[in-house]
Structure formats: C-alpha cells, structure tokens
Amino acid sequence: IIKIRAVTDQHSPAIDQATLARFLTEGYFLSHIKRMRKLYSDRRDFFIEQFNNLLSDYFILEVPEAGLHFVAWLRRKTDLPFITRVCAEIGIRPSPLSSCFMKAELDPALTFGFAAWSRAQIREGLIKFASALKLRASRSSTETAKEKR
C-alpha cells in the first residue's frame, strides 16, 4: 500500500491540472481576483466607517494598507475585562492581539476580521457590540452609584 500511495500521490490528477490550467489561461483567475479585491475593498471601507462611528469611545482602530483584519487598541487598558465579558455575553469572538505574541508586552487590543461578512452583517454586528458596551457601561455606573449611597 505504501508503494502504491507513493506512486499515485506524486502528481495531481490530469483532469485537475487541465482544469486549473484553463482557469488560469482563460482569465478566470484574474477576473476572480479583481472581483474579490473590489468586494474586500468595499467591505474594508465600510467596516472602518462603521467601527469608527460606533466604537470610537472604546477603541482606536489601526488601519493597515492591506490585509483582511484590523487591530483595535483599547482607549483605556482597564476596560479589557469589561469588553472581554461583553464580547462573551453577546457571542462575538475578536481575537486578543496578545495571542499573536509569546513574549512581547502589548497594550490591550483586539483583532477584527471583515472579509467574510456582508455590509449588513458588519453593521448589525458592530451595532450589537456598541449597544451592548453602552448598556453594560450604564448599568455598571448605575450600580457603582448605588453602592456609594
């Protein structure tokens, strides 16, 4: 079996190679790339606009020249536990930037992707996140005020 696998696994099947060659030579790949660039550019710009409008009280969005993710730096380091808790409560899962580093000490930040979501999904998700943050923040400040009395 090992010898048979070694022989059969060395090359892609001819039909797959022919299909890929046609996809490349007839311009379908280039057409796909152009379509995806436009789609992702639109989603990227929309995400930036919506994020900054809705969440700028909590985050500073770092906008790279390229890529499919953003880094959102927390304005106040002390908000990290609160923001993490809110994310868990509403079911969103941004990745902490610290998960990308083993030894570096970084200010708290979260990474957000945008490419897989439509404009409507981006807007809905960011509104949900912003609303939850504001609601929990107002509850927290009300509870703190009651405790001081």
C-alpha positions in Angstrom: 0.0 0.0 0.0 2.8 2.4 0.8 4.4 1.9 -2.6 1.1 2.4 -4.4 0.4 5.6 -2.4 3.9 6.9 -3.2 3.3 6.4 -7.0 -0.3 7.7 -7.0 0.2 10.7 -4.7 3.2 12.2 -6.6 1.1 14.2 -9.1 -2.3 15.9 -9.2 -4.8 14.1 -11.4 -4.6 15.2 -15.0 -8.2 16.5 -15.1 -7.5 18.7 -12.1 -4.3 20.1 -13.8 -6.2 20.7 -17.0 -9.0 22.5 -15.2 -6.6 24.7 -13.3 -4.6 25.5 -16.4 -7.8 26.5 -18.2 -8.9 28.6 -15.2 -5.6 30.5 -15.3 -5.0 30.8 -19.1 -8.5 31.9 -20.0 -8.5 34.8 -17.5 -11.0 33.4 -14.9 -8.4 33.6 -12.1 -7.6 37.2 -12.9 -11.3 38.0 -13.1 -11.9 36.4 -9.7 -9.0 38.3 -8.1 -10.4 41.6 -9.5 -13.9 40.8 -8.2 -12.6 39.9 -4.7 -10.4 43.0 -4.5 -13.4 45.2 -5.1 -15.6 43.3 -2.7 -13.0 43.3 0.1 -12.1 47.0 -0.5 -15.8 47.9 -0.2 -16.2 45.8 3.0 -13.0 47.2 4.4 -14.0 50.9 3.9 -17.5 50.2 5.3 -16.0 48.4 8.4 -13.7 51.4 9.0 -16.5 53.9 8.8 -19.0 51.9 10.9 -16.4 50.9 13.5 -15.2 54.5 14.0 -18.8 55.8 14.2 -20.0 53.3 16.7 -17.0 52.2 18.8 -14.5 55.1 18.9 -15.3 55.8 22.6 -13.7 52.4 23.4 -11.2 51.8 20.6 -8.6 53.4 18.3 -8.8 51.5 15.0 -5.4 50.9 13.4 -5.9 50.8 9.6 -3.2 48.9 7.7 -2.6 49.5 4.0 -3.6 45.9 3.2 -4.9 42.8 4.8 -8.2 41.3 6.0 -8.0 42.2 9.7 -7.9 45.3 11.8 -6.3 45.9 15.2 -8.5 47.9 17.6 -6.5 49.3 20.5 -8.4 49.9 23.7 -8.5 53.6 24.7 -8.4 52.6 28.4 -6.4 49.5 29.4 -8.7 49.0 32.4 -11.6 48.3 30.0 -10.2 45.0 28.8 -12.1 42.7 31.4 -15.3 44.6 30.8 -15.0 44.4 27.0 -14.0 40.8 27.1 -17.0 39.9 29.2 -19.4 41.8 26.9 -18.0 40.0 23.9 -18.6 36.7 25.5 -22.1 37.6 26.6 -23.2 38.6 23.1 -21.3 35.9 21.2 -18.7 37.7 19.3 -15.1 36.5 19.3 -12.5 39.0 18.3 -9.0 37.7 19.0 -6.8 39.4 21.5 -3.7 40.8 19.8 -1.6 39.3 22.6 -2.5 35.8 21.3 -0.2 36.6 18.3 2.9 37.2 20.6 4.7 34.9 23.0 6.9 37.3 25.0 6.0 40.9 24.0 4.1 43.0 26.4 1.5 44.9 24.4 -1.2 47.4 25.3 -4.6 45.6 25.1 -6.0 45.3 21.6 -8.4 43.1 19.7 -8.3 42.0 16.1 -11.4 42.1 13.9 -11.9 40.4 10.5 -14.3 41.8 7.9 -13.8 39.9 4.7 -16.3 37.1 5.4 -19.2 39.4 6.3 -21.6 41.4 4.1 -22.2 45.1 4.7 -25.4 44.3 6.5 -23.7 41.7 8.8 -20.9 44.1 9.6 -23.3 46.9 10.5 -25.5 44.6 12.5 -22.6 43.1 14.4 -21.0 46.4 15.2 -24.3 47.9 16.3 -24.9 44.9 18.6 -21.4 45.3 20.1 -21.6 49.1 20.6 -25.1 48.8 22.1 -24.0 46.1 24.5 -21.0 48.0 25.6 -23.1 51.2 26.2 -25.8 49.2 28.0 -23.4 47.4 30.3 -21.4 50.5 31.0 -24.5 52.4 32.0 -25.6 49.5 34.2 -22.2 49.4 35.8 -22.1 53.1 36.5 -25.6 52.9 38.0 -24.6 50.0 40.3 -21.5 51.9 41.3 -23.6 55.0 42.2 -26.0 52.9 44.3 -23.1 51.3 46.2 -21.7 54.7 47.1 -25.0 55.7 48.7 
